[in-house]
Amino acid sequence: MTTLAGSTDTLTRDALAVLQPSFLGTEPPDWVLRRLDEGLTGVGLFGRNIENPEQVARLTARLRAARPDVLVAMDEEGGDVTRLEVRTGSSFPGNLALGAVDDPGLTRAVARELGRRLAEVGVNLDWAPSADVNSNPDNPVIGARSFGAEPALVARHTAAYIEGLQDAGVSACAKHFPGHGDTNVDSHHAMPRIDAPVEVLRERELVPFRAAIAAGTKAVMSAHILLPALRTDVPATVSPAVLTGLLRAPVADGGLGFTGLIITDALEMQAIAATYGIEGGAVRAVAAGADAMCIGARGDEEIVLRTRDALVAAVRSGDLPEERLADAAARVRALAAWSASAPAAAASGAVEGIAPDPGVGQAAARRALRVTGAEGYEPPAGPVYVAGFTPVASIAVGQETPWGVGAELERELPGTESAVFDGSALGAGDGGSGDPASREGLSALTANVLAAARDRRIVAVVRDVHRHPWMADALDALLAARPDTVVVEMGVPQAPPRGAPHIATHGAARVCGRAAAEVITGKGAGA
């Protein structure tokens, strides 16, 4: 049995320090404030904690009153994944749009402005960017969250994004190590597996993470994925071979030489929770080399205390070296100290040394548009009918964030109407099953859209149509009946373009919808 060199109080404080829990509500509950005083060093904010920027600033101020150096984290990627603007959609295009433009200076500027806004409301750790190479076009969880499918492109934009965020004093967290792009399973629900050989992993998945480390990323987030080529039979998050033997190991020994904070992806995801439980997953992750544990879904004190106690018990039993837990806690506190000394939001609402750039997100979204088939296109003079075909959103994206072009077109073309259809309306299961649409469902949908649209121009909005046969079938049926239908693809534009015109936005952020609406109404440069 391990002999504890420190006191029980020190051990308990270290166990609390490595946890990054969330909570319910728009005010920090008393239990969070108490635990911050007892050693908890970080918390995560999600959409359920957000009303508006002013409210978030008050919330983070209360957290800092309890612990001045608290790490306040948020999963704010921009684009499809936004927490700060969960109710409206993001003011920034996501990674795929930035990769499509392929201007690292623009990516850096977008990330700097996003970081400035986070710092302004007291958020100092962003669980972003996604450094995944989206090499599998059928990937259900990365997709538009990736800068693209080419390792070198992903690498240069990952580095630029990290530099921009950290210019604003917000710690970046490159994810999902060692790369979630070549999967066709969502680790929120099951265990993904990548069977690529080591040589492929080093030339593809690891390239952006090397760039992230060279750019000075403060943190790296692990993925809950199996990689047998790395001689491990457990997910990366709980694998010493991946976290210590690869990510931490010196470059001279074939590793990446990362010395910053290793953060786990959420431990309540089924790839970990269904195998080890949250508490068991935390113990194994710390033992493998992780420093901070995301336990964000339930948002209650019970899971925090149970996980804390599991870590303490593992040290006492000898299953977890005390030195490893102490090292993890020290890395968390070191990042907290850096964040506390970084540029902070001033009373004026500005961030020290960073000038606001409010239009950069919309400008980037416009540059990311790809318009084809626009020859002879005449913008509608009156209202249009928007038919949205929607897949089931992943947990990472969330279903509460609005997307599409309907709201923007309704503003520009009064009288415009919108309707949303998912796969279940066409006999294709839950809309994400990959089932083709039934003939009867297609006929009914086409008839309904044509009847509702009457003589108005139809705008069909899709998302990752290449991954959803039912969506492709519905689009074919609609275009057969109305060849002048405008098609807006707001996911990964993998399928051949069709429509009159076809507009690829490379993401579903609010600014992407606005940029597409400008083209449709004839007010955009791509019209």
C-alpha positions, 0 to 999 in steps of 0.5 A: 500500500502507498504511504501518503507523504502529504495530509489527507487534506492535501490529497483531497484538495489535489483530487478536487483540483483535477476535476472540471465539473459543470452545474445546472442553472445560470448562477453558481450553486452554493456547492460549487462555491464551497468546493472552490474554497476546498480545492476545486480549480476549474468548472465548465459552462454549457448552454444551460448556463447561458442567457446573455453575455452580461449574465455570464460575466456576473456568473464568472465574477461570482466564481472568482469571488470564491477563487480568484484563479478559477479556470472557467472553461467553455466548449466554444468552437464557433460554427456549429458548436457554440455555447456562448450563442447557443440560442442564436447561433454563432457569430463566427464560422466554424473550422471547415469554413476557415479551412475552405478559405485557407487564410491562416491570418483570417483564422487567427483573427477570428480566433482572437475576436472569439477569444476576446469575447470569451475573456470579456465575460470571464471565460479563460479556457476554451475546449477548442480547436478541433485538430482532427483531420476529417479523413472519413467523410462519413464521420458523424461527430467531427465533420464541419468541426474540422478544418478539412481532410488534409493534414497540412491544412489542418495543422496550419489552421490549428496553429493559427487558431491557438495563437489567436485565442491565446493572444486574447489570454484564453487558453486553447485546448487542441482536441481530440488526441490522437485524432477523431477524424477517421471514425464512423462512430460517435464516442458519445454513444459507443466506442470508435476504433481506428485501425490505421497503421502507426505510419498513417497515424504519424503522417495524418492524425498527429500532424496537427497536434505537433503543430498545436504543441509548436504553437504553444497550446496550453492544453490537449484533450484526449479522445475516447477512441481505440487505436490498436496500432499504438499497442493498446487495447483501451481508449486513448483517454485511459491509455498510458501508451497514448498519453504518456508514451506518445503525447508526453514522451520526448520527441527524441523518443518518438513522442510529441513532447507535450508538457502542458495540461492533458484534459479528458473528453467528457467522462460520462460519454458512453465510450468511457462510462459504459466500460469503467463508470465515471469514477473508474474512468477518472482514476484510470485517466489520471493513472494514464497521464491525464491531468483534468477530468471533464465530468460535465453532463449531470451537473450535480455535486454527487458525481463530483464527490464520488469522483473525488473520493474514488481518486483518494481511495485509489491513492490509498489502495496503491492503484494510483501513485500519489505523485501522479495525482499531485503532478496532475493537480500541479499542472491544473494550478499552473494553468490557472496561474497563467490564466489569472495573469493573462489579459483580462476584461476591463471595466470598459468591456475591452480586453487589454491589448486586443481591439474589437473586430466585430465584423470578422466572423461575417466577413469570414463566412462570406469568403467561405461560400462556394456558389455553383450553378448560378449562371442566369440566376435571378434573385426572387422579387418576393417571399420564398419557401424554405424546406429544411432537411435536418439530421439528428444533431450530435450531442456535441452540436446540440439540438437547441442551437438554431441553424439554416437560412429561414430566419435570414430570408424571412427578414429580407423577404417578408412573407417567406415561410419555412418548414423542417423535415427529418428522416422519420417523416419519410420512413427513414427511421430517426433521420440519422440511420442512413436508411433511404426514404420510402417511395410513399414518404418521398411522394408525400413530402414533394406534394406537401412542399409544392403545395406549400410553396405554390408559385414561390421559389423553393430553397432546400437546406441540407446538412451533410447530404452525402451521409443521409440517403433519405436526404439525398432522395428527398432532394432528388425528388424535389429537384425533379419537380422544381429544377429551379430550386436553390440548394444550400448545403450547410455541412460538409459539401461532399456530394456533387453540387446540384441546384439553381444555384447550389450554395455550400456554406461549410458550416451552419453558424448564424453568419453562414446562414446570413451569407447564403441569404445574401446570395439568394437575395442578390445582395452577396458577392457570390450572387 
